[in-house]
Amino acid sequence: MPTPRRAALRGLMRRLTGLAAFGLAAALGRSAQAQSSAAATAMDDWFAGEKYEAFVFLGLGAASTGTGAYLLTRDTGFARGAGYTAIAFGAVEMIFATTYTLGLGPKHDELKGDLAKDQVKFRRDELDRMNAIADRFVLYRYTELGILAAGAGLATYGFVHEKPALAGIGVTAGVHAVLVLTLDYFAESRAHRYIRALEGYRPETTLQAPGALRRGWGFRAPIMTGAF
């Protein structure tokens, strides 16, 4: 039969164990909250950068279209070739920038909801999505380099054979290729920063207090999901 002193000591130990378990749960909760916040910040940075660059594309497209319209008022073959090409590139850039910008907000809201609901699934799906985007940047780069090479070749041919309209088309296409290559370089770098952040994100499906801590007051730490 336990003595009163032993019973009191056992009760004290249970209380201390319970307090330790609650302290551990509180610390884990604060850590998970901070880690989830870091993931959300990385995602917010990506979308903010994409929105900013979409506006840059929109401005580039508007400037290109305006410049093209002006060039069409000049009575030279070079100006007409450059003008029509500038309007064509500008229209494509404005359409792309507008549609892309309109889709950013809903996608961002969707991903914020996914992060709040299931961080493990969020990390897996978002890594798949961002790796696909990174792969597309490689395709974009080779396409833009192809346009640059074609523009340089066309401009050279036009100047050498005195075909100013072709020279205007080639110069304008090459300038646009260089501008888009530059913008995509920054976008691709931003995508890889986000991917690295996601790869360093280590969400855990369950994290429970050790059995020794759970025994005192039957404590069981809540599920914690997130490690960044």
Secondary structure, DSSP 8 states (H G I E B T S, - for coil): ---HHHHHHHHHHHHHHHHHHHHHHHHHHHHHHHHHHHHHHHHHHHHHHHHHHHHHHHHHHHHHHHHHHHHTTS-SHHHHHHHHHHHHHHHHHHHHHHHHHHHHHHHHHHHHHHHHH-HHHHHHHHHHHHHHHHHHHHHHHHHHHHHHHHHHHHHHHHHHTT-HHHHHHHHHHHHHHHHHHHHHHHHHHHHHHHHHHHHT----S-----HHHHHTTT----------
